[in-house]
Amino acid sequence: MAEKIFKFKGKTLEELKIMSIKDFAQLVKARKRRSLLRGIDNKTPKILTKIENGRSKLRTHRRDVIVIPALIGKTIEVYNGQKFVQVNVTAEMLGHYLGEFSQTRRVAQHKGVGVGATKSSKHMGTK
């Protein structure tokens, strides 16, 4: 059985890596396309230049950076408000924000039912 080749909107990973950011912007959804076409703001180029210089591991507070083909295969630690969460960027993450992979809220883990959990248990006697 042949291995499945990853494609993003009909383009292979090799084709995506040689594209400019403006060409890649035409493949993503409207909000991200608008952000990419308006230009990259002051702090985002710092992240991209550090990655281009060969740094494979990077720490950032920037959760609004859109995953572009240049970031694939890199490890980026994204701040979630308490700690840095390690994110290994894969091809499936293209077009998403880095913050989507670093959750800011914990999953609620509720305990068992206790006194006061329901209205009827409020009037029960305790031993």
C-alpha positions in Angstrom: 0.0 0.0 0.0 1.5 3.4 -1.0 2.1 6.0 1.6 -0.4 8.9 1.4 1.1 12.2 0.3 0.1 15.2 2.3 -1.7 17.9 0.3 -3.0 21.3 1.4 -5.7 22.7 -0.9 -4.2 20.5 -3.7 -0.6 21.6 -3.2 2.2 19.2 -2.0 4.5 20.2 0.9 7.4 20.8 -1.5 5.2 23.2 -3.6 4.1 25.0 -0.5 7.7 25.5 0.8 8.8 27.4 -2.3 5.7 29.6 -2.4 5.8 33.2 -1.2 3.7 34.2 1.7 1.3 36.1 -0.6 0.8 33.0 -2.7 0.2 30.9 0.4 -2.3 33.5 1.7 -4.6 32.8 -1.3 -5.0 29.2 -0.1 -6.1 29.9 3.5 -9.4 31.1 4.8 -10.5 34.8 4.8 -9.4 36.0 8.2 -5.9 34.5 7.9 -5.6 35.6 4.3 -6.4 39.2 5.3 -3.8 39.1 8.1 -1.1 37.7 5.8 -1.9 40.1 2.9 -1.9 43.2 5.2 1.7 42.3 6.0 3.5 40.9 9.0 3.6 43.1 12.0 6.8 44.2 14.0 7.3 41.1 16.1 6.5 38.2 13.8 9.5 38.8 11.5 11.7 38.2 14.6 10.3 34.7 14.9 10.7 34.0 11.2 14.3 35.2 11.1 15.2 33.1 14.1 13.8 30.1 12.4 15.6 30.9 9.1 18.9 31.3 11.0 18.6 27.6 12.0 17.1 27.7 15.4 14.9 24.7 15.7 13.6 25.4 19.1 12.0 28.8 19.9 10.0 30.3 22.8 7.3 32.9 22.1 4.4 34.7 23.7 3.0 35.4 20.2 -0.1 33.2 20.0 -1.5 35.0 16.9 1.3 33.8 14.5 -0.2 31.9 11.6 1.5 28.6 10.8 3.1 28.9 7.4 5.1 26.3 5.5 8.5 27.7 6.8 7.5 26.6 10.3 6.8 22.9 9.5 9.1 20.6 11.4 10.1 23.2 14.0 9.5 23.0 17.7 8.0 26.2 19.1 7.2 26.8 22.8 4.1 28.9 23.0 3.1 30.7 26.3 -0.4 29.8 27.5 -0.5 32.3 30.4 1.2 30.0 33.0 3.9 28.1 31.2 5.4 27.4 27.8 3.7 24.5 26.0 5.9 22.7 23.5 4.3 22.6 20.0 5.8 20.4 17.3 4.6 22.0 14.1 3.3 19.5 11.5 1.8 19.9 8.0 -1.7 19.5 9.3 -1.3 22.7 11.3 -1.0 24.9 8.2 -3.2 28.0 8.3 -4.0 27.8 12.0 -2.8 30.1 14.8 0.0 28.9 17.2 -2.3 29.7 20.1 -4.8 27.0 19.0 -2.2 24.3 20.1 -1.5 25.8 23.5 -4.6 25.6 25.6 -5.1 28.4 28.1 -7.8 26.6 30.2 -7.7 23.3 31.9 -10.2 20.6 31.4 -12.6 20.5 34.4 -12.2 17.4 36.4 -15.1 17.1 38.7 -15.2 15.0 41.9 -17.9 12.7 43.0 -21.3 13.9 44.2 -21.2 15.4 47.8 -23.3 17.3 50.2 -24.6 20.4 48.6 -24.2 19.1 45.0 -27.9 18.9 44.5 -30.9 20.7 46.2 -32.1 17.5 47.8 -28.7 16.7 49.4 -28.7 20.1 51.1 -31.2 18.9 53.7 -29.6 15.5 54.5 -28.2 15.0 57.9 -24.5 14.4 58.2 -23.2 11.7 60.6 
